[in-house]
Every structure is written in structure tokens, then in C-alpha cells.
Amino acid sequence: MAKLIDGKAISAALREQIKQETRLLAEQGITPGLAVVIVGEDPASQVYVRNKEKACEEVGFYSEKYALPAQTTQEELLALVEKLNHKPDIDGILVQLPLPSHLDEKAVIAAISPDKDVDAFHAVNVGRIMQGEYRFLPCTPAGIMELIHAAGVAVEGKECVVIGRSNIVGKPMAMLLLHENGTVTICHSRTKNLPEVARRADILVAAVGKAGFVTADMVKPGAVVIDVGMNRNAQGKLCGDVDFAAVSEIAGAITPVPGGVGPMTITMLLKNTLAAARR
């Protein structure tokens, strides 16, 4: 039976550390500040934003929330981002995605100052990650690295397989594993013999967005399995990209959904905001 990698506990320990460091900064008269911008009424986005506000409060950050109506224009949104770029009490800017379809996400991300881009989506920060000279790491992949380390797993020399090639998880995940000397394969919808490739992995990261996509026959015995999926099954229950019950019989270590990667994402956002405040 696989060892459970408890994202809740690991995240709580990291937040405690962030809280202590925030206290020390406060003694120098610095309070990390995060601005969260949400456009429209997407219910999932609203939950995320509430959780982010709560997390900021918990560790002693200053936070501002800008809830804009769905019909906000591109010009209005860009003007707000520009204002926040110059606000001295704001160290991090986060525009909650997805945006309503009439807005250009790429242009909005490009407008955020790279120094305040705590999601690490700006092309400058993506380039720095490629070079291995980063200021900020994308929150989900950074959280996954923390989970792998907490499980006592060394990446060096391991076969690592990432299923999914999104800009938010798959691609940066592959880079971070590569920076720690893993041998990395990225799989996607056009990969031939995907189960066979996945079975080679000592570390398998599933970020596909399909419930139960990774089955037991795709997992090498003893592998570390990281489940990034957040799906609802037919019964409306939250589940990951991995068939948890079957895979946990084979894997060496596995993250649950919920309670695995999820709690880490916001914690890494706090870590990035703290780093921005320090700079």
C-alpha cells in the first residue's frame, strides 16, 4: 500500500514558516501585499479567490481584492493592472483565470510587471525558469516539488513522466524536474503507447484534467504518483486524474485528491509574494 503524501500537513508547516518570516519582515516595517483581481461571476474562481484572501490573512499579509463585472473592457482591466504595478504597498498581482472570453488573457498577463507576477506566467519569468535563474516559480509545479521533497524522494537520476503539457503545470513541471537532474518525458494526447511510457516512471505527474485517467496498469510498482487533477465524477464527488484506489495498491507514494496538490498551490503563492516583498 502506497505511503500517502499529505499536502494539507506539508502546506500547514510551510505556512507556519511563512507566518514567522512575515513577522520578522513586519519588524522592519514591511508587510507583503497581494492584489487579487477577479472578473465576472465564475463560481470556482470565486472560491479560489476567497481561499487566497483567507490564506493572506492567516499569515499576516495585506491583501486587496478587485471584483470587476463580467462586462469589464480590456482597457479597464489593463488600466487597473497598470495602477497596481505602481502601487508601493502591493508586491504581488494575481489576475484570476479564466477571464471572460472577450478579454485577452495573454495581453493581461503581459501587462503585469514581472517583479509582481507571483503566478510566474509572464514571458520574462517563464524564460527565467527555462534558464534556471528564477525569482518566482509557478505555484502548482513548485508545490509539487515540495511534496516530492517532503516524501523524501530525490529526483536526480530518476525517470520522470509528466502527463499534460499546459503552460501552467505540464511544461514548467518538466523544467523543475530537469533542474533537479531528473530524466524527463512529457506525454500528451498525441503520445503513442502512453501507458507504456508512463510505466517507466519513477516519478509520475498526472495533469490531464480527466477523472481516473491514470490506471493501475500505467504505474510502475513503487513509483511516486502526483495527482494534479481536480475533477468531478458522475456522482459529483471531487476526484483526481488517478484511479486512487487501484493505483495506491501499486505505487510507493501517492497524493490524494482532495488534500494533496491543492493546498500547496496557494501556499506557494504566499511564498512568491513574500519573496517579492523581500526584493
C-alpha positions as a Python dict, from the first residue, in 0.01 Angstrom:
ca = {
    (1, 'M'): (0, 0, 0),
    (2, 'A'): (139, 341, -103),
    (3, 'K'): (254, 596, 151),
    (4, 'L'): (15, 893, 148),
    (5, 'I'): (177, 1231, 73),
    (6, 'D'): (-29, 1464, 292),
    (7, 'G'): (-47, 1801, 116),
    (8, 'K'): (-257, 1951, 396),
    (9, 'A'): (5, 1881, 664),
    (10, 'I'): (302, 1982, 445),
    (11, 'S'): (123, 2301, 341),
    (12, 'A'): (35, 2387, 704),
    (13, 'A'): (401, 2352, 809),
    (14, 'L'): (514, 2578, 522),
    (15, 'R'): (250, 2840, 605),
    (16, 'E'): (369, 2844, 965),
    (17, 'Q'): (720, 2916, 836),
    (18, 'I'): (586, 3195, 607),
    (19, 'K'): (399, 3343, 905),
    (20, 'Q'): (721, 3357, 1112),
    (21, 'E'): (915, 3519, 827),
    (22, 'T'): (633, 3771, 775),
    (23, 'R'): (658, 3867, 1144),
    (24, 'L'): (1032, 3929, 1105),
    (25, 'L'): (967, 4147, 797),
    (26, 'A'): (700, 4340, 991),
    (27, 'E'): (969, 4437, 1243),
    (28, 'Q'): (1146, 4612, 953),
    (29, 'G'): (820, 4787, 865),
    (30, 'I'): (746, 4565, 561),
    (31, 'T'): (413, 4388, 511),
    (32, 'P'): (381, 4167, 199),
    (33, 'G'): (85, 4287, -10),
    (34, 'L'): (-115, 4086, -265),
    (35, 'A'): (-377, 4223, -505),
    (36, 'V'): (-626, 3973, -644),
    (37, 'V'): (-833, 4069, -946),
    (38, 'I'): (-1140, 3869, -1043),
    (39, 'V'): (-1360, 3946, -1346),
    (40, 'G'): (-1713, 3806, -1366),
    (41, 'E'): (-1905, 3555, -1159),
    (42, 'D'): (-1732, 3220, -1221),
    (43, 'P'): (-1819, 3021, -904),
    (44, 'A'): (-1496, 2815, -897),
    (45, 'S'): (-1287, 3133, -936),
    (46, 'Q'): (-1479, 3297, -650),
    (47, 'V'): (-1396, 3004, -422),
    (48, 'Y'): (-1025, 3026, -517),
    (49, 'V'): (-1020, 3400, -454),
    (50, 'R'): (-1186, 3360, -112),
    (51, 'N'): (-928, 3094, -20),
    (52, 'K'): (-645, 3322, -130),
    (53, 'E'): (-777, 3611, 81),
    (54, 'K'): (-815, 3380, 382),
    (55, 'A'): (-460, 3248, 336),
    (56, 'C'): (-319, 3603, 323),
    (57, 'E'): (-496, 3693, 646),
    (58, 'E'): (-372, 3374, 812),
    (59, 'V'): (-2, 3453, 753),
    (60, 'G'): (-26, 3828, 817),
    (61, 'F'): (-19, 3964, 460),
    (62, 'Y'): (-203, 4273, 340),
    (63, 'S'): (-446, 4192, 59),
    (64, 'E'): (-674, 4381, -176),
    (65, 'K'): (-949, 4227, -385),
    (66, 'Y'): (-1084, 4383, -704),
    (67, 'A'): (-1408, 4218, -815),
    (68, 'L'): (-1494, 4352, -1160),
    (69, 'P'): (-1818, 4292, -1351),
    (70, 'A'): (-1816, 4039, -1638),
    (71, 'Q'): (-1859, 4317, -1896),
    (72, 'T'): (-1535, 4494, -1792),
    (73, 'T'): (-1344, 4602, -2103),
    (74, 'Q'): (-986, 4512, -2189),
    (75, 'E'): (-888, 4880, -2145),
    (76, 'E'): (-1038, 4897, -1795),
    (77, 'L'): (-865, 4578, -1686),
    (78, 'L'): (-528, 4685, -1826),
    (79, 'A'): (-565, 5026, -1657),
    (80, 'L'): (-620, 4853, -1320),
    (81, 'V'): (-315, 4629, -1372),
    (82, 'E'): (-106, 4936, -1460),
    (83, 'K'): (-226, 5111, -1142),
    (84, 'L'): (-134, 4804, -930),
    (85, 'N'): (210, 4782, -1097),
    (86, 'H'): (287, 5123, -944),
    (87, 'K'): (121, 5072, -603),
    (88, 'P'): (402, 5060, -345),
    (89, 'D'): (207, 4854, -88),
    (90, 'I'): (134, 4579, -345),
    (91, 'D'): (414, 4325, -401),
    (92, 'G'): (217, 4064, -594),
    (93, 'I'): (-59, 4088, -855),
    (94, 'L'): (-278, 3794, -938),
    (95, 'V'): (-544, 3805, -1208),
    (96, 'Q'): (-773, 3506, -1156),
    (97, 'L'): (-805, 3294, -1472),
    (98, 'P'): (-1004, 3206, -1677),
    (99, 'L'): (-1116, 3553, -1782),
    (100, 'P'): (-1445, 3612, -1968),
    (101, 'S'): (-1399, 3521, -2337),
    (102, 'H'): (-1397, 3880, -2470),
    (103, 'L'): (-1078, 3957, -2273),
    (104, 'D'): (-730, 3874, -2398),
    (105, 'E'): (-559, 3669, -2124),
    (106, 'K'): (-217, 3687, -2289),
    (107, 'A'): (-224, 4066, -2304),
    (108, 'V'): (-332, 4088, -1940),
    (109, 'I'): (-52, 3856, -1822),
    (110, 'A'): (199, 4052, -2031),
    (111, 'A'): (83, 4378, -1866),
    (112, 'I'): (168, 4260, -1513),
    (113, 'S'): (514, 4372, -1400),
    (114, 'P'): (744, 4065, -1398),
    (115, 'D'): (854, 4176, -1047),
    (116, 'K'): (495, 4143, -922),
    (117, 'D'): (397, 3839, -1129),
    (118, 'V'): (354, 3597, -836),
    (119, 'D'): (186, 3338, -1062),
    (120, 'A'): (506, 3329, -1274),
    (121, 'F'): (309, 3338, -1601),
    (122, 'H'): (482, 3643, -1757),
    (123, 'A'): (711, 3558, -2051),
    (124, 'V'): (1010, 3707, -1866),
    (125, 'N'): (954, 3477, -1566),
    (126, 'V'): (887, 3177, -1791),
    (127, 'G'): (1220, 3249, -1965),
    (128, 'R'): (1398, 3268, -1630),
    (129, 'I'): (1255, 2928, -1534),
    (130, 'M'): (1390, 2782, -1861),
    (131, 'Q'): (1734, 2919, -1774),
    (132, 'G'): (1713, 2801, -1413),
    (133, 'E'): (1760, 3155, -1281),
    (134, 'Y'): (1414, 3223, -1150),
    (135, 'R'): (1270, 3468, -900),
    (136, 'F'): (930, 3303, -882),
    (137, 'L'): (810, 2954, -968),
    (138, 'P'): (459, 2872, -1094),
    (139, 'C'): (262, 2779, -783),
    (140, 'T'): (140, 2429, -870),
    (141, 'P'): (471, 2285, -1002),
    (142, 'A'): (660, 2449, -711),
    (143, 'G'): (413, 2292, -467),
    (144, 'I'): (462, 1952, -632),
    (145, 'M'): (840, 1978, -586),
    (146, 'E'): (783, 2049, -215),
    (147, 'L'): (563, 1737, -191),
    (148, 'I'): (826, 1522, -364),
    (149, 'H'): (1096, 1652, -126),
    (150, 'A'): (874, 1604, 179),
    (151, 'A'): (820, 1242, 75),
    (152, 'G'): (1198, 1202, 97),
    (153, 'V'): (1237, 1137, -276),
    (154, 'A'): (1549, 1253, -461),
    (155, 'V'): (1473, 1348, -824),
    (156, 'E'): (1830, 1311, -950),
    (157, 'G'): (1874, 1028, -1200),
    (158, 'K'): (1507, 927, -1178),
    (159, 'E'): (1280, 863, -1478),
    (160, 'C'): (1012, 1133, -1455),
    (161, 'V'): (697, 1134, -1668),
    (162, 'V'): (463, 1433, -1681),
    (163, 'I'): (125, 1371, -1845),
    (164, 'G'): (-8, 1704, -1972),
    (165, 'R'): (174, 1995, -2142),
    (166, 'S'): (-10, 2306, -2022),
    (167, 'N'): (182, 2629, -1966),
    (168, 'I'): (57, 2637, -1606),
    (169, 'V'): (155, 2285, -1494),
    (170, 'G'): (299, 2042, -1751),
    (171, 'K'): (577, 2246, -1913),
    (172, 'P'): (711, 2421, -1602),
    (173, 'M'): (683, 2093, -1408),
    (174, 'A'): (911, 1925, -1661),
    (175, 'M'): (1161, 2211, -1624),
    (176, 'L'): (1173, 2191, -1245),
    (177, 'L'): (1230, 1814, -1255),
    (178, 'L'): (1502, 1873, -1516),
    (179, 'H'): (1669, 2136, -1293),
    (180, 'E'): (1698, 1866, -1025),
    (181, 'N'): (1860, 1627, -1275),
    (182, 'G'): (1560, 1407, -1346),
    (183, 'T'): (1529, 1241, -1689),
    (184, 'V'): (1202, 1388, -1811),
    (185, 'T'): (941, 1278, -2064),
    (186, 'I'): (630, 1488, -2136),
    (187, 'C'): (325, 1295, -2259),
    (188, 'H'): (12, 1441, -2417),
    (189, 'S'): (-289, 1350, -2633),
    (190, 'R'): (-66, 1264, -2933),
    (191, 'T'): (177, 1041, -2740),
    (192, 'K'): (199, 688, -2879),
    (193, 'N'): (188, 400, -2627),
    (194, 'L'): (123, 637, -2338),
    (195, 'P'): (63, 358, -2080),
    (196, 'E'): (396, 204, -2172),
    (197, 'V'): (579, 537, -2134),
    (198, 'A'): (406, 607, -1801),
    (199, 'R'): (511, 264, -1670),
    (200, 'R'): (878, 365, -1696),
    (201, 'A'): (832, 649, -1448),
    (202, 'D'): (986, 651, -1103),
    (203, 'I'): (801, 983, -1059),
    (204, 'L'): (468, 1019, -1242),
    (205, 'V'): (286, 1354, -1251),
    (206, 'A'): (-70, 1345, -1388),
    (207, 'A'): (-208, 1682, -1504),
    (208, 'V'): (-462, 1588, -1769),
    (209, 'G'): (-798, 1701, -1629),
    (210, 'K'): (-968, 1364, -1688),
    (211, 'A'): (-1108, 1174, -1390),
    (212, 'G'): (-938, 840, -1331),
    (213, 'F'): (-720, 870, -1643),
    (214, 'V'): (-417, 702, -1484),
    (215, 'T'): (-499, 338, -1415),
    (216, 'A'): (-302, 77, -1222),
    (217, 'D'): (-155, -78, -1539),
    (218, 'M'): (13, 257, -1620),
    (219, 'V'): (212, 268, -1296),
    (220, 'K'): (547, 108, -1218),
    (221, 'P'): (545, -70, -880),
    (222, 'G'): (689, 160, -613),
    (223, 'A'): (659, 479, -823),
    (224, 'V'): (580, 820, -671),
    (225, 'V'): (245, 933, -817),
    (226, 'I'): (145, 1300, -804),
    (227, 'D'): (-218, 1374, -897),
    (228, 'V'): (-281, 1732, -1012),
    (229, 'G'): (-638, 1665, -1134),
    (230, 'M'): (-942, 1838, -987),
    (231, 'N'): (-1242, 1673, -1149),
    (232, 'R'): (-1596, 1581, -1051),
    (233, 'N'): (-1700, 1223, -1119),
    (234, 'A'): (-2051, 1111, -1227),
    (235, 'Q'): (-2167, 1130, -863),
    (236, 'G'): (-2036, 1489, -835),
    (237, 'K'): (-1757, 1382, -600),
    (238, 'L'): (-1418, 1556, -623),
    (239, 'C'): (-1158, 1325, -772),
    (240, 'G'): (-821, 1338, -942),
    (241, 'D'): (-669, 1220, -1270),
    (242, 'V'): (-554, 899, -1099),
    (243, 'D'): (-764, 594, -1013),
    (244, 'F'): (-664, 634, -649),
    (245, 'A'): (-795, 305, -505),
    (246, 'A'): (-624, 85, -765),
    (247, 'V'): (-302, 286, -804),
    (248, 'S'): (-239, 317, -429),
    (249, 'E'): (-205, -64, -420),
    (250, 'I'): (94, -40, -657),
    (251, 'A'): (261, 298, -604),
    (252, 'G'): (528, 364, -342),
    (253, 'A'): (383, 705, -255),
    (254, 'I'): (76, 894, -379),
    (255, 'T'): (-104, 1228, -329),
    (256, 'P'): (-477, 1218, -252),
    (257, 'V'): (-746, 1441, -408),
    (258, 'P'): (-856, 1647, -224),
    (259, 'G'): (-575, 1717, 24),
    (260, 'G'): (-270, 1661, -198),
    (261, 'V'): (-150, 1916, -454),
    (262, 'G'): (-443, 2158, -397),
    (263, 'P'): (-341, 2304, -58),
    (264, 'M'): (16, 2354, -184),
    (265, 'T'): (-77, 2585, -471),
    (266, 'I'): (-196, 2875, -255),
    (267, 'T'): (92, 2820, -10),
    (268, 'M'): (343, 2867, -294),
    (269, 'L'): (158, 3183, -399),
    (270, 'L'): (219, 3314, -45),
    (271, 'K'): (585, 3212, -73),
    (272, 'N'): (619, 3404, -403),
    (273, 'T'): (450, 3713, -253),
    (274, 'L'): (688, 3701, 44),
    (275, 'A'): (986, 3677, -194),
    (276, 'A'): (851, 3976, -392),
    (277, 'A'): (816, 4181, -71),
    (278, 'R'): (1176, 4096, 25),
    (279, 'R'): (1306, 4221, -307),
}
